[in-house]
Amino acid sequence: MKAITFKAFGDADVLTLNEVPAPEVRAADLLVRVYAAGVNRADLTHRTGGYGWPDFGDSTIIGLEIAGEVIAKGNDVTGYEVGDRVMGVVGGGAYAEVARIDYRMAMPIPDQLDYVHAAAIPEVFVTAHEAMMHLGRLSAGDSVLIHAAAGGVGSAAVQLARATGALVFATTEASKREKVSRLGADVVIDYKTEDFAQVIADKTEGRGVDVVVDFVGEPYFARNFASLAKGGRLIQVGILGGGGPVTVALEQILYRHVQIIGTVMKSRPQAEKHQMIKRFSEHWLEHFNGSATLLPVVDSTFALSHAADAHRRMESSANVGKIILTMADGDLV
């Protein structure tokens, strides 16, 4: 089979299309002909050496989410048959014509979705649900601040928050403001020209928000903390802006009943990942039914052989929503 490989860490040019052996099916695996694969920030970290030479459980090949057709299954698999359309999160191996996936990490593709849009769901929507709904306990009538709202996880979080009935504050740059508003944000803040903490204070009359979902890290920490209401939850999903030391007065955590929670899917035990997929599927999968309740946001598509261009697109931060790789011979409907 063809897959993207690289021999040394580096810029996007190290990614090349090569022939590699197809993965072998284990007892709990589905073997999937991949028609579309999502591109994630973790892929850039993989390519540049941030994880060393990892084996995330399924493959050392780059890529963490797929959509395709089941072509074989292991003896322990239940609920899926050869020919089923599935999407899901893999432990590596997505940038390939064939990938294997633990069947408990897979989800059936809703009938109304093609493979490209299906590949835009697993990593970002599961992460958004886990952070904002499960850990952040967002509910109808609450308020939430979502950073990087035009990105993959951010755009998913905005939609989930809107569907929940929350008041949604979102940060992005000015050029993406209208698109984020169309996703369901009530107040869109230009992080380059506006102080989001001041906007939150003004719009909530000093109360703050119930939940903050942050991908930036240290540069935003003080203002995130200041933006929380009493009993608020700061969910740290990423540290794109830096993961260095932060300072907070313990009495502020104590007397304001604030919680600070970190979450990363990759480093969780497999059993916990299974539960993340289950929680999301049970709560939201039926909402991808063509009624526009939830809509995977696709920024752009690239052929697998042009994976380097897809990475450059993500590195430019110009994307709104997901960047997807497609297989040249795949049926994308």
N, C-alpha and C positions, 0 to 999 in steps of 0.2 A: 504494500500500500504506500501511497505518498503521504508525507508528513513534513512539517516544518521542524528543522533541527538547527543547531548551531554548535560550533566547535570551541568557541571562546566567548566570554562575556564581552559585551560592547554595545555600540549603537545599533540602530535598526538594521543596518546593512549586514549584520552577522546572520540574520535569519535567511535560510535557504530551503528550497523544496527538494526533498530526497526520498529515495525508496528505503523503507524500513520494514522489519517484520511486523505482521499484524499481531495484536495482543491475544493472549490465550484466555479463554473463559474460565473463571473460577466458579465455585459452587453458587455463590450469591450474586453473580454478575449477569448483566445483559450485555451482549455484544451489539453495538449500534453502528449502522452505516450513517456517518455524520453528513448532514446536508448543510448545516450552519453551525457556527461556533462563535460565542461571544468573546470580545476582547476586554480585558480588565486591567486595572492599574497593577494588580499583582503580577500580570504577565510581563510588564515592564521591569518590575523588581526582579523577577526570575531571570530575564534576559541580561540584566546588568550585574547580576551576581549577588543580589541582596539575600538570596536564600542558599547560596552555594550551589551545589548540584543536587537538587532535591528529588525525592521520590515521595509524592504526596499520598501514595497509597495505590494508585492505579497505573501510573506511568511516570517516567522522567521527561516525557515530551511536554512541551509548554501547552498551557490552556486549561481552563477550569469549568467551562460550561458548554453544553452541546444540545442540539436538536436533531433528531434523525429517526431512522426506522430500525426496529429490533430485527437482527438477522440470526441470532442464536441466544440461548439462555442456559444458565447453570442449573444443576439439579435442585438447588434449594430455593429457586425463584418462585414466587407466587404472585398472582395478579397481573402478569404480563405474558404475552404470547408473541411468537415470531410474526412480524408484520405490523405490530403496534407502532404508532407514532409516539415518541417519548422525548422529553426534554429533562435536563437535570444538571447537577453539579458533579464533576468528576475530580478525582485526585490527580490531575495531570492527564495529558493525552488528547485534549480537545482539538488541537491544530493538526488533525489527521483525517484521512478518509474513513477510518474505522476506529472506534474507541470502546472501551469497556467501562461500565458504570455499575456500582453496587445498586441493586434494584430498589433499595430503600432510599436512595438518593435521586431516584427518577420520579417523574410525574407524567401522566398522560397529557398530550397536547390537546387543548380544547379544539373542537371541530372547526371553529371559525378562524383559527390562526394558521398561517403558513409557517414554514420552518424558520424563516428569517426572524419573524416576530416572536416565535416561540423561544429562539435562542437568546432573545433580549430579556427574558423573564427570570431564569433561575437564580443566578448569583445576586442580582441587584434587588429583586423583589423579596427574596428570602431574607437577605441581609437587612433590608429596610423594615420588614415585619418584625424580625427578631429584635432589632435595636429599638424601634419606636413603639411597637405594640406590646411585645412580650416583656422586654426589660423596662421600657419607658412607661408602660401601662397607660398609653394614651387612650382616651375614651371620648365619646361625644360631649361637646361643650368645653373640652380642654383647649389649651392653646399650645402651639409648638413652633419652635424656630428651627428651620432646616437649612444648613449651610450647603454650599456647592449644589444648589438645587437644580442646575441644568445638567449635572452629571448623571451617570447611570443610577446609582443608589439614591441620589438626591431627587431625581425626577420620579423614581418609584415611590419614595417616601412622601412626596407632595401629593401624589394620587391617593395613596393609602390614607393619609391624614384627611384629605377632602372627603373620601368615601366614608370615613369614620364619623365625620361631623365635627371635626376640630377647626379652630381658627388657625390658619396657616400663615406664618411669617417665613419668608425665604430670602436667602442671599444669593446673588449672582452678579454678573457684570452687566452694564447697561445694554449691550447689544443683544443679550438673551432675555431681557426683562419681560418682553411681551410673551415669549414662548413659555416661560415659567408661569406667568399669570394664567395662560390658557390651560396649563396642567391642573390648576386649581388653587394656586396660592392667593390668599386674600391681600397680603401686603408683600410686595417684592422690593427688596433693598439692594441698591447698588453698593457692593462692599468696597468699591474703589473710591467712592465720593461721599458715602454716608457712614456714620458710626451706628452700626446695627444696635448696640446697647442703648444708645440714646433714642433711636426710633422705637425700640421695644418699650422703653420707659414712657415715652410720650403717648404711644398708642394704647398702652394698658394702664395709663394713669399711675405709673409707678409700681403696679402689682408684679409685673414680670410674666413669664410663660411657664407652663407646667413641665414642658419637656424641651430640651435642646439636643439636636442630633448633629454632631460635629465630626468633620473629616480633617480639619486643619491642624489642630493640636495647640502647641504652646503659645503661638501668637494670639490665639483667640481665647485662651483659657480664662483670663481675668474678666473679660467682657461677657463670656458665656455664663460665668458664675454670677456676675452682677445681674444678668438678664433673667435668672431663675426666680420664680415665685416661691413663697414659703412652701416647703414640701416638694419642690421641683426636682427633676431628675436630669442630669447631664449624662448623655450616652456618647462615649468617645468611640467612634468607629474607625477613625484613621488619624494619621499624624503627618499629612502631606506637607504641612508648613513647619514641622519640627517636633521632636519628641523629647525635648530637654526638660529640665526641672521647672516646676511651677510652684507658686506660693499661694497659700490660702490660710486664713485664720481658722483654726479648728473650732473656735466658738461660733463662727459663722455657719459651719456645717451643723454644729450641735443645735443651736437655737433656732435656725431656720429650717431644720429637718431636711436638709438637702442631701441628695444621693449622687455620687459620681460613679458611673459604671462603665467599664471597658468591655468591648466585645470584638473578637476576631474569629471568623469561621475556620480558617485553615488550621489553626493550632488546637481546635477542640477535638476531643475523642470522637471516634466514628459514631458511637451510640448517641452522642449529643447532636451530631450533625443530622442523624436520622430523625430525631425529634424536631429539629428546626424545619426540615422539609415537611414533616407531618403537620406541624402547627400551621405553616403557611398554606399548605394544600387544603386542609380542612376549612380554613377561614376564608380563603380568597380565590381558589382556583375557578369556582363557578362564576366568578365575576368577570372573567375574560370571555364573555359570551357574545361579544359583538354589539352589546348595548351601550358601549362607550363608558361603562362604569370604571373599568380599568383598561388601559391601552399601553402595550409595550412601546416605548419611544425608541425608534431606530434613527440614528443620525446618518449613517452611511454604511455601505457594504463594499467589501473588497474580496476578490478571488483569493483563495488560499495561497496561491503563488505570489500574491502581493501583500503578504502579511507585514512586510517591512513598512509599506505605505500606511497600513492600518495603524501600526505603532506610532508612526510619525504624526498621524492625525490625532491620536490620543495625547501625544506629548505636546502638541500645539495648544491643547485645552480649548480648541475651537468647537468641539463637538457639543451638541445638545442631545442627550440620550446615548444609546448604545451604538458601538461600532461592531459590525458583524462580518465574519469571514464566511464565504460560501464556497462550496465545492463545485467545480466546473461542470461535472456530470450529474449534479443533484437535481432532482425535481423539487422545485421550491414552492409548490402549491399543496 
